[in-house]
Amino acid sequence: MSVLLLSKPAQINIPLPTDQIKRHEGCAYTVDIPPHNDSLFWTFEGDSTKGVFSKLRLYENKIQLGPNNTAYADIQTKGRGAYSHWQNELYFSTSDCSSPVVNGKLYKIKIPPRLSPAGNAIIFGIFIAFSFFASHSGLLKKIAETRNRLTNFLRNSAPRSTEIAIAAILTSAVCAYIFHQWFNDITTNSFSLGGRYVVSDGLGYYECANSLIEKGRFDYDWCDRRVIYPYLLAGFSSITENLAGTLILQGLTVTLCLYLAAKHLYRHLGLGSAILFTGFLLNYAASEVFATTTTENAGLMFGALGMAFLLSSAKMLDANNQGPASLAQKPISDAPFALILLGLGTISIALSARAGAMFCLPLLFCWSWLMLRRRFELRWHHFALLFLALVAGNITQVILLKASGATPGNSYGNFSLTLYGLSVGGKNWNQFFLDHPGLTFQSDAQASSTAYKMAFENIVTRPEKLFEGLIHNISIFLENGTVGYYRYGAFQSFASILWWTGLWPIVLYRRRALFSLIGLMSLGVVLTAPLLMEDAGSRVFAASATADFAQITIGCWWLLTIYLRFVEAPSFAQIKRLFFSSTFDVVANTDYERKAPYQTSKTFEQAMIALLVVIMAAPVCIKRPTPFDASYKCASGELAVTQLGKRSQGVIFSSNAGSTDFTHRLWVADRKRLQENVPAIMWWKDDLKSAQLTSIVSGTQINRVGGVYAFSEKDLTPYIGKIVNICINRSSTQKLFGLDYSRIESIEIAGDSN
């Protein structure tokens, strides 16, 4: 291993020779990447038809440009430093659309390496050699004894006390991670600046939630697409009364749901698998969920909770399905029917809140029916209850829309844009507005209807483009999966190998409820991937992420378990028996479990689902309109009334702040450090860098429909927590995060804001 790590080149660092740069179209230029030698263990790859994503970084006078992996059309028309590394060619633009040949600036590239096939083989060989050494030296036996002692402790200790302790450790770790982001001004995704100021879709859902609290309805029909998360976010916000508290409470809730899923996987595959599974989920949540206000939170939250119910029911089903198949069927009262209903219904809500792998739902319905009818007496009303659970997400969507006074006609309308992108060759959802800019100002319902019509016309007239789009999405799936293997850096190939390896034990042990459950959910993910991969990547599959990571965990568990069994009795016959026997006990040692089954309380699961229902219902039952002075008039400009830090968020930039200040509801941040910690791939980074301002505010207007997006050259600290009358100048704007922020001409504290 040391030889492999020592042989790793830090990265390729190459200046781009200006005499080899060629003009393309618009702001775009091309240059062939100068030759570089791959080592035996490491390789340097650009984007390819295999779905490989380049990690190349482009610099202009030591300033990193971006975003990377940008569509050619955007590089040509928009420029602003966007680029794409395709195989051995770099397709790029400069920061100001000037010519890199004559503008006198120095351009260079840096390419971090990734493990080559030989490198993967070397690591696998080292692992095998170490395992043989550990086995023959007795180290393996000591590790197994330590694992058994820990397992015995967890099994024999009070289940509720153990659950509380583990949950407290996990939630504390997540809180520490979120505070680390805040205090160090670290930006990890494009929906949240520094983990504290939400932008783009995050700002949209934040406004949806606040308008629901203030007015009992949504200000935009955009909110009607997926209403479950706005209601959930409104519930969190009504409890905490500020964005920072909402993000913390939301992060803790997500973590508890992930813990519940891991707890029940532990009952099936043991402690090591549960730890690995939890690590994968927290890594995914850190980049896609924590410190954001997007629907991925609700998708992962409900998806993990639903998986916990289904894993619990799978354990009971496997216990009931032991013995000859000729045994008489048992009464339904002995079946985990309620757990299956809760699991199926919760995952249906997850997929309604964050539309993703929708094919999972009918497959889960089939799994539920087939698993139950094998040993239990079922009647037609059981089928009806399962069907109601299957459509629980749709029912919840309609009920919440009716409660807010909206109509269900605009539900899930954004899929029309995804379908249009597919119909023109696998482009992103925004391709519809690029092709038809005149339709940008249509209502959401009108744009959705138009997009569906044009998409179907494209499919009929040019079906080869649809096929091209599906193939493109499949190639992305094969390389990165639906959970984003790229996040594991040089070792991303291992996650992919483990996912595909997990298919084999799933097929072998398909009659066991656990493996058939994960297998059918993975099948639903695979069937959906060709439709959605280009649309938004791994975050689209938040609701089914637990199934993907469970399959990766199964692959790892199966390989390690088989290897340890083989070390005990190495022979060709043993290999054949382990790899091809469909009897689960051949691989897994279940004797201990039969003697001392792990008993766990389901109080946490029941309390969690009840808590989420109460939180979603809170905005319906409790409306908290903020009083304001309707007679106030602006001397100049347009009036916007809001409450800074409660119904709106903001950043007060400081050039000399030593650390982030959280003593107020608004965020006082070190501007220089904040800008340095924004990755170049964030499409709004240049807006933040060029803005001339001291404070920015965005949120919900109390006095009218719509949001307020404003900036000021003055420090707004004295107004934090107050209801304020803001007079804004719509003719003086700055572009920030894709929106026009208007200048604040004057700001006054309302008389009754104490």
KOLDOLO-522020 format. One record per residue (C-alpha): chain; x, y, z. Coordinates in steps of 0.05 Angstrom, whole numbers. Layout:
PT, A, X, Y, Z
...
END
This chain:
PT, A, 0, 0, 0
PT, A, 57, 48, 17
PT, A, 87, 36, -52
PT, A, 21, 54, -84
PT, A, 12, 117, -43
PT, A, 84, 140, -53
PT, A, 76, 130, -128
PT, A, 16, 176, -130
PT, A, 32, 240, -168
PT, A, 6, 302, -132
PT, A, -28, 325, -196
PT, A, -10, 346, -266
PT, A, 6, 420, -270
PT, A, 13, 444, -342
PT, A, 13, 514, -372
PT, A, -29, 521, -435
PT, A, 14, 545, -494
PT, A, -22, 603, -528
PT, A, 3, 583, -597
PT, A, -38, 519, -592
PT, A, -103, 551, -570
PT, A, -155, 554, -625
PT, A, -217, 598, -631
PT, A, -283, 561, -635
PT, A, -349, 598, -632
PT, A, -372, 655, -588
PT, A, -333, 656, -523
PT, A, -307, 585, -534
PT, A, -235, 563, -547
PT, A, -204, 495, -553
PT, A, -136, 466, -538
PT, A, -108, 396, -538
PT, A, -85, 374, -469
PT, A, -9, 368, -472
PT, A, 15, 295, -468
PT, A, 22, 267, -398
PT, A, 42, 198, -376
PT, A, -4, 154, -335
PT, A, 33, 113, -283
PT, A, 20, 40, -270
PT, A, -26, 55, -211
PT, A, -56, 123, -228
PT, A, -90, 152, -289
PT, A, -116, 220, -312
PT, A, -183, 220, -349
PT, A, -227, 271, -381
PT, A, -302, 266, -393
PT, A, -320, 209, -439
PT, A, -378, 171, -467
PT, A, -368, 121, -411
PT, A, -395, 173, -362
PT, A, -327, 190, -333
PT, A, -326, 261, -303
PT, A, -261, 300, -306
PT, A, -232, 331, -243
PT, A, -190, 380, -285
PT, A, -184, 451, -257
PT, A, -170, 511, -301
PT, A, -134, 573, -275
PT, A, -129, 643, -302
PT, A, -71, 682, -269
PT, A, -76, 636, -208
PT, A, -152, 646, -203
PT, A, -192, 582, -212
PT, A, -245, 586, -266
PT, A, -309, 546, -271
PT, A, -357, 513, -272
PT, A, -329, 449, -300
PT, A, -367, 397, -341
PT, A, -407, 454, -373
PT, A, -450, 443, -436
PT, A, -416, 467, -500
PT, A, -474, 515, -515
PT, A, -465, 550, -448
PT, A, -390, 558, -458
PT, A, -402, 589, -527
PT, A, -458, 637, -506
PT, A, -443, 654, -433
PT, A, -368, 643, -424
PT, A, -349, 670, -355
PT, A, -295, 617, -345
PT, A, -339, 556, -359
PT, A, -302, 497, -389
PT, A, -306, 423, -405
PT, A, -251, 371, -408
PT, A, -271, 319, -460
PT, A, -222, 261, -470
PT, A, -157, 296, -491
PT, A, -188, 364, -508
PT, A, -203, 424, -465
PT, A, -262, 466, -488
PT, A, -262, 531, -448
PT, A, -276, 605, -441
PT, A, -241, 662, -405
PT, A, -270, 701, -347
PT, A, -288, 761, -390
PT, A, -298, 727, -458
PT, A, -232, 757, -483
PT, A, -183, 718, -526
PT, A, -134, 677, -485
PT, A, -84, 685, -542
PT, A, -77, 760, -537
PT, A, -104, 782, -469
PT, A, -36, 772, -435
PT, A, -63, 725, -381
PT, A, -31, 659, -361
PT, A, -73, 597, -366
PT, A, -55, 530, -335
PT, A, -90, 466, -316
PT, A, -85, 419, -257
PT, A, -111, 347, -261
PT, A, -115, 304, -198
PT, A, -104, 230, -211
PT, A, -151, 171, -201
PT, A, -136, 98, -189
PT, A, -123, 57, -251
PT, A, -148, -15, -258
PT, A, -78, -38, -239
PT, A, -81, 6, -177
PT, A, -148, -25, -157
PT, A, -119, -94, -168
PT, A, -58, -78, -124
PT, A, -102, -54, -67
PT, A, -145, -116, -72
PT, A, -82, -160, -72
PT, A, -54, -124, -11
PT, A, -120, -135, 25
PT, A, -119, -210, 8
PT, A, -47, -217, 31
PT, A, -61, -180, 96
PT, A, -122, -223, 109
PT, A, -82, -288, 100
PT, A, -30, -261, 148
PT, A, -82, -240, 199
PT, A, -116, -308, 194
PT, A, -53, -349, 204
PT, A, -25, -304, 259
PT, A, -88, -305, 300
PT, A, -102, -231, 290
PT, A, -167, -247, 252
PT, A, -191, -289, 310
PT, A, -178, -232, 359
PT, A, -216, -183, 314
PT, A, -275, -231, 311
PT, A, -274, -239, 387
PT, A, -274, -164, 397
PT, A, -332, -157, 348
PT, A, -372, -211, 385
PT, A, -360, -178, 452
PT, A, -385, -112, 425
PT, A, -445, -146, 394
PT, A, -461, -182, 459
PT, A, -458, -116, 496
PT, A, -507, -84, 448
PT, A, -553, -144, 450
PT, A, -553, -151, 526
PT, A, -556, -78, 545
PT, A, -623, -42, 552
PT, A, -647, -30, 481
PT, A, -677, 38, 495
PT, A, -616, 64, 532
PT, A, -570, 39, 477
PT, A, -613, 71, 423
PT, A, -614, 138, 458
PT, A, -538, 137, 468
PT, A, -523, 120, 395
PT, A, -574, 170, 369
PT, A, -544, 224, 414
PT, A, -474, 210, 387
PT, A, -496, 214, 314
PT, A, -537, 278, 323
PT, A, -481, 311, 361
PT, A, -433, 294, 304
PT, A, -481, 324, 252
PT, A, -490, 387, 294
PT, A, -414, 394, 298
PT, A, -409, 386, 222
PT, A, -461, 440, 209
PT, A, -429, 488, 258
PT, A, -361, 474, 227
PT, A, -390, 497, 160
PT, A, -418, 560, 191
PT, A, -358, 581, 232
PT, A, -310, 570, 174
PT, A, -356, 598, 119
PT, A, -352, 534, 79
PT, A, -398, 525, 18
PT, A, -410, 453, -3
PT, A, -468, 457, -52
PT, A, -501, 506, -100
PT, A, -564, 516, -58
PT, A, -532, 546, 3
PT, A, -478, 599, 13
PT, A, -434, 580, 71
PT, A, -487, 531, 94
PT, A, -528, 589, 122
PT, A, -556, 632, 66
PT, A, -601, 591, 20
PT, A, -604, 608, -54
PT, A, -636, 582, -119
PT, A, -686, 526, -104
PT, A, -668, 530, -31
PT, A, -691, 602, -28
PT, A, -754, 583, -66
PT, A, -775, 531, -16
PT, A, -757, 577, 42
PT, A, -804, 629, 13
PT, A, -858, 577, 2
PT, A, -854, 557, 76
PT, A, -855, 628, 102
PT, A, -913, 649, 58
PT, A, -951, 589, 84
PT, A, -939, 611, 156
PT, A, -956, 684, 143
PT, A, -1015, 678, 95
PT, A, -1037, 605, 97
PT, A, -1024, 598, 22
PT, A, -966, 598, -27
PT, A, -944, 661, -62
PT, A, -923, 623, -125
PT, A, -952, 566, -164
PT, A, -880, 539, -166
PT, A, -892, 516, -95
PT, A, -949, 472, -118
PT, A, -903, 423, -153
PT, A, -883, 386, -89
PT, A, -918, 413, -28
PT, A, -898, 362, 24
PT, A, -830, 393, 37
PT, A, -855, 465, 41
PT, A, -904, 443, 94
PT, A, -850, 405, 132
PT, A, -803, 465, 127
PT, A, -858, 511, 150
PT, A, -867, 467, 211
PT, A, -794, 469, 229
PT, A, -792, 545, 216
PT, A, -853, 558, 260
PT, A, -817, 522, 317
PT, A, -749, 556, 312
PT, A, -770, 624, 283
PT, A, -703, 631, 247
PT, A, -666, 598, 190
PT, A, -605, 574, 230
PT, A, -649, 538, 281
PT, A, -691, 509, 224
PT, A, -628, 480, 191
PT, A, -605, 449, 256
PT, A, -673, 419, 273
PT, A, -680, 393, 203
PT, A, -610, 362, 204
PT, A, -624, 327, 270
PT, A, -689, 298, 243
PT, A, -655, 272, 181
PT, A, -600, 240, 223
PT, A, -649, 205, 269
PT, A, -685, 175, 208
PT, A, -618, 151, 180
PT, A, -601, 120, 247
PT, A, -667, 81, 248
PT, A, -653, 51, 179
PT, A, -583, 32, 201
PT, A, -609, 1, 265
PT, A, -653, -48, 228
PT, A, -600, -65, 177
PT, A, -556, -83, 237
PT, A, -608, -136, 256
PT, A, -598, -169, 188
PT, A, -524, -162, 172
PT, A, -489, -145, 237
PT, A, -453, -87, 268
PT, A, -398, -76, 216
PT, A, -449, -71, 160
PT, A, -491, -22, 200
PT, A, -431, 23, 212
PT, A, -411, 21, 138
PT, A, -483, 36, 117
PT, A, -488, 95, 165
PT, A, -422, 123, 140
PT, A, -446, 122, 68
PT, A, -512, 155, 86
PT, A, -480, 211, 127
PT, A, -429, 224, 71
PT, A, -487, 231, 22
PT, A, -527, 275, 68
PT, A, -467, 321, 82
PT, A, -462, 340, 8
PT, A, -535, 337, -14
PT, A, -579, 351, 47
PT, A, -549, 383, 109
PT, A, -552, 459, 114
PT, A, -599, 466, 54
PT, A, -673, 477, 45
PT, A, -688, 432, -14
PT, A, -735, 373, -24
PT, A, -677, 324, -16
PT, A, -685, 333, 59
PT, A, -756, 306, 58
PT, A, -738, 251, 7
PT, A, -680, 224, 49
PT, A, -718, 233, 114
PT, A, -781, 196, 95
PT, A, -743, 147, 51
PT, A, -698, 125, 109
PT, A, -757, 121, 157
PT, A, -796, 79, 107
PT, A, -736, 34, 97
PT, A, -732, 24, 173
PT, A, -804, -1, 175
PT, A, -793, -48, 115
PT, A, -727, -76, 143
PT, A, -762, -89, 209
PT, A, -819, -125, 173
PT, A, -769, -164, 130
PT, A, -738, -192, 194
PT, A, -806, -217, 218
PT, A, -823, -244, 149
PT, A, -759, -285, 146
PT, A, -773, -313, 215
PT, A, -844, -333, 194
PT, A, -821, -362, 127
PT, A, -773, -413, 158
PT, A, -793, -485, 151
PT, A, -826, -526, 96
PT, A, -868, -489, 45
PT, A, -924, -540, 55
PT, A, -942, -512, 124
PT, A, -1011, -484, 131
PT, A, -1018, -409, 121
PT, A, -1018, -367, 184
PT, A, -1070, -315, 203
PT, A, -1054, -244, 181
PT, A, -1050, -223, 254
PT, A, -983, -258, 258
PT, A, -955, -218, 199
PT, A, -920, -151, 203
PT, A, -976, -121, 161
PT, A, -978, -54, 198
PT, A, -902, -46, 189
PT, A, -908, -60, 115
PT, A, -964, -10, 107
PT, A, -924, 43, 145
PT, A, -861, 28, 104
PT, A, -896, 29, 37
PT, A, -936, 91, 54
PT, A, -875, 129, 81
PT, A, -833, 114, 19
PT, A, -892, 136, -24
PT, A, -891, 203, 14
PT, A, -815, 207, 4
PT, A, -821, 198, -71
PT, A, -877, 249, -74
PT, A, -835, 299, -34
PT, A, -772, 288, -76
PT, A, -793, 256, -142
PT, A, -741, 204, -162
PT, A, -741, 129, -172
PT, A, -817, 124, -181
PT, A, -812, 53, -208
PT, A, -794, 31, -137
PT, A, -866, 40, -114
PT, A, -901, -12, -158
PT, A, -844, -60, -145
PT, A, -850, -50, -70
PT, A, -925, -63, -76
PT, A, -910, -129, -110
PT, A, -858, -146, -58
PT, A, -907, -133, -1
PT, A, -962, -176, -32
PT, A, -917, -234, -52
PT, A, -881, -237, 15
PT, A, -946, -236, 54
PT, A, -984, -287, 12
PT, A, -929, -339, 19
PT, A, -949, -354, 92
PT, A, -1009, -312, 110
PT, A, -1082, -312, 94
PT, A, -1098, -249, 54
PT, A, -1166, -220, 35
PT, A, -1187, -167, -16
PT, A, -1186, -112, 37
PT, A, -1113, -125, 51
PT, A, -1100, -112, -23
PT, A, -1139, -47, -18
PT, A, -1099, -24, 43
PT, A, -1034, -38, 8
PT, A, -1058, 2, -52
PT, A, -1076, 60, -7
PT, A, -1006, 58, 22
PT, A, -978, 57, -49
PT, A, -1013, 123, -66
PT, A, -1004, 154, 3
PT, A, -956, 205, -26
PT, A, -1006, 228, -79
PT, A, -1062, 231, -27
PT, A, -1018, 273, 19
PT, A, -1000, 319, -39
PT, A, -1073, 332, -56
PT, A, -1094, 342, 17
PT, A, -1039, 393, 30
PT, A, -1054, 429, -36
PT, A, -1127, 435, -17
PT, A, -1108, 460, 53
PT, A, -1068, 517, 21
PT, A, -1123, 534, -28
PT, A, -1084, 510, -89
PT, A, -1105, 461, -143
PT, A, -1072, 394, -156
PT, A, -1065, 407, -230
PT, A, -993, 432, -224
PT, A, -967, 373, -183
PT, A, -900, 344, -207
PT, A, -902, 392, -267
PT, A, -826, 396, -270
PT, A, -822, 326, -300
PT, A, -847, 357, -365
PT, A, -781, 395, -370
PT, A, -742, 332, -357
PT, A, -780, 296, -412
PT, A, -767, 353, -460
PT, A, -692, 349, -445
PT, A, -694, 275, -460
PT, A, -732, 286, -525
PT, A, -677, 331, -553
PT, A, -619, 284, -539
PT, A, -611, 279, -464
PT, A, -603, 352, -445
PT, A, -616, 384, -377
PT, A, -685, 407, -354
PT, A, -668, 480, -370
PT, A, -659, 463, -444
PT, A, -733, 478, -453
PT, A, -723, 551, -434
PT, A, -658, 556, -474
PT, A, -695, 533, -536
PT, A, -757, 575, -522
PT, A, -737, 636, -482
PT, A, -803, 670, -497
PT, A, -839, 619, -453
PT, A, -798, 637, -391
PT, A, -853, 684, -365
PT, A, -909, 633, -371
PT, A, -941, 607, -308
PT, A, -914, 541, -282
PT, A, -977, 504, -304
PT, A, -975, 534, -374
PT, A, -900, 520, -382
PT, A, -911, 448, -360
PT, A, -967, 437, -409
PT, A, -927, 467, -466
PT, A, -865, 426, -448
PT, A, -905, 361, -448
PT, A, -935, 378, -516
PT, A, -868, 395, -548
PT, A, -834, 335, -516
PT, A, -884, 286, -546
PT, A, -879, 320, -613
PT, A, -804, 312, -611
PT, A, -810, 238, -592
PT, A, -857, 225, -650
PT, A, -817, 263, -702
PT, A, -747, 246, -678
PT, A, -748, 184, -635
PT, A, -673, 173, -645
PT, A, -661, 235, -602
PT, A, -699, 203, -544
PT, A, -658, 140, -553
PT, A, -594, 182, -553
PT, A, -616, 215, -488
PT, A, -631, 149, -454
PT, A, -563, 121, -474
PT, A, -529, 183, -448
PT, A, -564, 176, -381
PT, A, -547, 102, -377
PT, A, -474, 118, -388
PT, A, -475, 167, -330
PT, A, -509, 115, -286
PT, A, -458, 61, -303
PT, A, -401, 107, -283
PT, A, -429, 143, -222
PT, A, -491, 105, -200
PT, A, -550, 143, -172
PT, A, -514, 162, -107
PT, A, -453, 195, -140
PT, A, -391, 150, -135
PT, A, -349, 211, -154
PT, A, -355, 236, -82
PT, A, -306, 181, -61
PT, A, -250, 210, -102
PT, A, -195, 163, -125
PT, A, -232, 104, -94
PT, A, -298, 115, -130
PT, A, -289, 50, -169
PT, A, -293, 10, -104
PT, A, -363, 36, -89
PT, A, -385, 17, -160
PT, A, -354, -52, -154
PT, A, -389, -64, -87
PT, A, -457, -42, -116
PT, A, -452, -91, -174
PT, A, -424, -145, -128
PT, A, -485, -137, -84
PT, A, -529, -161, -141
PT, A, -502, -232, -135
PT, A, -523, -247, -63
PT, A, -589, -212, -77
PT, A, -602, -262, -133
PT, A, -576, -321, -93
PT, A, -618, -306, -30
PT, A, -678, -276, -66
PT, A, -726, -317, -25
PT, A, -705, -280, 38
PT, A, -746, -217, 50
PT, A, -685, -172, 60
PT, A, -651, -189, -6
PT, A, -715, -188, -47
PT, A, -733, -120, -17
PT, A, -666, -88, -34
PT, A, -664, -123, -102
PT, A, -732, -97, -124
PT, A, -718, -26, -99
PT, A, -652, -28, -138
PT, A, -689, -52, -199
PT, A, -735, 8, -192
PT, A, -675, 54, -188
PT, A, -643, 22, -250
PT, A, -708, 30, -290
PT, A, -714, 103, -270
PT, A, -640, 123, -281
PT, A, -645, 129, -358
PT, A, -698, 182, -348
PT, A, -668, 226, -294
PT, A, -592, 221, -289
PT, A, -577, 282, -331
PT, A, -631, 323, -297
PT, A, -597, 335, -230
PT, A, -552, 276, -215
PT, A, -550, 238, -150
PT, A, -593, 287, -109
PT, A, -655, 266, -150
PT, A, -650, 197, -118
PT, A, -650, 219, -46
PT, A, -714, 180, -30
PT, A, -683, 114, -53
PT, A, -612, 127, -29
PT, A, -620, 79, 29
PT, A, -632, 22, -20
PT, A, -570, 38, -61
PT, A, -526, 42, 1
PT, A, -557, -21, 28
PT, A, -537, -57, -36
PT, A, -466, -30, -31
PT, A, -464, -54, 41
PT, A, -491, -123, 21
PT, A, -436, -128, -31
PT, A, -382, -112, 20
PT, A, -413, -158, 73
PT, A, -418, -216, 24
PT, A, -346, -211, -1
PT, A, -317, -206, 69
PT, A, -361, -261, 98
PT, A, -345, -308, 41
PT, A, -271, -294, 46
PT, A, -270, -307, 121
PT, A, -307, -373, 111
PT, A, -258, -392, 56
PT, A, -198, -377, 102
PT, A, -227, -426, 152
PT, A, -230, -482, 101
PT, A, -194, -464, 35
PT, A, -212, -510, -22
PT, A, -244, -507, -91
PT, A, -305, -543, -65
PT, A, -313, -490, -11
PT, A, -309, -434, -63
PT, A, -363, -467, -105
PT, A, -406, -478, -44
PT, A, -400, -406, -20
PT, A, -410, -372, -87
PT, A, -467, -414, -115
PT, A, -507, -441, -56
PT, A, -574, -407, -48
PT, A, -578, -428, 25
PT, A, -567, -366, 67
PT, A, -538, -404, 127
PT, A, -480, -429, 84
PT, A, -452, -357, 85
PT, A, -483, -324, 146
PT, A, -476, -355, 215
PT, A, -546, -348, 243
PT, A, -539, -397, 301
PT, A, -523, -342, 351
PT, A, -582, -301, 328
PT, A, -630, -360, 338
PT, A, -605, -369, 410
PT, A, -606, -296, 429
PT, A, -648, -255, 381
PT, A, -638, -180, 384
PT, A, -699, -148, 414
PT, A, -710, -75, 395
PT, A, -762, -25, 414
PT, A, -802, 7, 358
PT, A, -818, 68, 401
PT, A, -769, 112, 362
PT, A, -800, 94, 294
PT, A, -870, 106, 318
PT, A, -851, 171, 352
PT, A, -814, 196, 290
PT, A, -871, 184, 242
PT, A, -920, 217, 290
PT, A, -872, 276, 299
PT, A, -866, 287, 224
PT, A, -942, 285, 215
PT, A, -951, 337, 271
PT, A, -897, 382, 241
PT, A, -930, 380, 172
PT, A, -998, 394, 202
PT, A, -974, 453, 244
PT, A, -977, 505, 187
PT, A, -1049, 484, 173
PT, A, -1072, 489, 245
PT, A, -1030, 549, 267
PT, A, -1023, 611, 224
PT, A, -978, 666, 251
PT, A, -988, 729, 209
PT, A, -941, 785, 229
PT, A, -976, 852, 240
PT, A, -953, 911, 199
PT, A, -972, 984, 186
PT, A, -1012, 984, 122
PT, A, -1013, 1060, 119
PT, A, -938, 1069, 113
PT, A, -915, 1101, 47
PT, A, -846, 1105, 17
PT, A, -820, 1174, -2
PT, A, -787, 1140, -61
PT, A, -785, 1069, -85
PT, A, -830, 1009, -73
PT, A, -849, 986, -3
PT, A, -831, 917, 22
PT, A, -847, 897, 94
PT, A, -810, 838, 124
PT, A, -780, 815, 190
PT, A, -705, 809, 185
PT, A, -681, 742, 211
PT, A, -750, 712, 218
PT, A, -788, 716, 152
PT, A, -725, 735, 113
PT, A, -652, 716, 114
PT, A, -591, 759, 104
PT, A, -516, 766, 104
PT, A, -478, 825, 132
PT, A, -409, 824, 101
PT, A, -351, 846, 143
PT, A, -280, 856, 117
PT, A, -248, 846, 185
PT, A, -292, 795, 220
PT, A, -246, 744, 253
PT, A, -300, 692, 256
PT, A, -373, 684, 237
PT, A, -421, 718, 286
PT, A, -484, 679, 307
PT, A, -507, 724, 363
PT, A, -561, 751, 317
PT, A, -612, 720, 270
PT, A, -576, 748, 210
PT, A, -507, 723, 190
PT, A, -446, 768, 199
PT, A, -393, 736, 155
PT, A, -321, 749, 135
PT, A, -329, 766, 61
PT, A, -259, 749, 38
PT, A, -258, 681, 72
PT, A, -329, 666, 48
PT, A, -310, 680, -25
PT, A, -247, 638, -20
PT, A, -286, 579, 5
PT, A, -337, 579, -51
PT, A, -318, 524, -101
PT, A, -307, 547, -173
PT, A, -361, 501, -199
PT, A, -415, 544, -165
PT, A, -450, 579, -222
PT, A, -463, 641, -180
PT, A, -392, 652, -154
PT, A, -376, 709, -201
PT, A, -439, 746, -180
PT, A, -416, 745, -108
PT, A, -345, 767, -126
PT, A, -366, 827, -168
PT, A, -422, 853, -123
PT, A, -412, 921, -91
PT, A, -451, 918, -26
PT, A, -448, 908, 49
PT, A, -513, 872, 64
PT, A, -562, 828, 26
PT, A, -632, 807, 46
PT, A, -681, 758, 15
PT, A, -745, 727, 39
PT, A, -820, 735, 44
PT, A, -858, 801, 42
PT, A, -910, 808, 96
PT, A, -950, 862, 61
PT, A, -959, 830, -7
PT, A, -950, 769, -50
PT, A, -879, 754, -70
PT, A, -809, 757, -44
PT, A, -760, 813, -28
PT, A, -689, 811, -56
PT, A, -650, 872, -36
PT, A, -580, 898, -22
PT, A, -551, 956, 15
PT, A, -484, 991, 24
PT, A, -499, 1001, 98
PT, A, -495, 953, 156
PT, A, -564, 926, 173
PT, A, -545, 899, 242
PT, A, -590, 948, 281
PT, A, -651, 921, 245
PT, A, -640, 847, 260
PT, A, -702, 814, 289
PT, A, -745, 875, 275
PT, A, -805, 885, 229
PT, A, -779, 935, 179
PT, A, -808, 979, 124
PT, A, -759, 975, 66
PT, A, -763, 1022, 7
PT, A, -728, 991, -53
PT, A, -708, 1019, -120
PT, A, -726, 969, -175
PT, A, -686, 1008, -227
PT, A, -620, 999, -190
PT, A, -603, 925, -187
PT, A, -545, 876, -180
PT, A, -547, 804, -204
PT, A, -538, 754, -147
PT, A, -551, 680, -147
PT, A, -591, 686, -212
PT, A, -637, 740, -185
PT, A, -640, 816, -191
PT, A, -628, 846, -122
PT, A, -655, 917, -116
PT, A, -622, 974, -78
PT, A, -650, 993, -10
PT, A, -664, 1068, -12
PT, A, -687, 1072, 60
PT, A, -704, 1026, 118
PT, A, -744, 1040, 182
PT, A, -765, 998, 241
PT, A, -841, 990, 244
PT, A, -874, 1018, 305
PT, A, -900, 952, 333
PT, A, -840, 908, 320
PT, A, -817, 899, 392
END
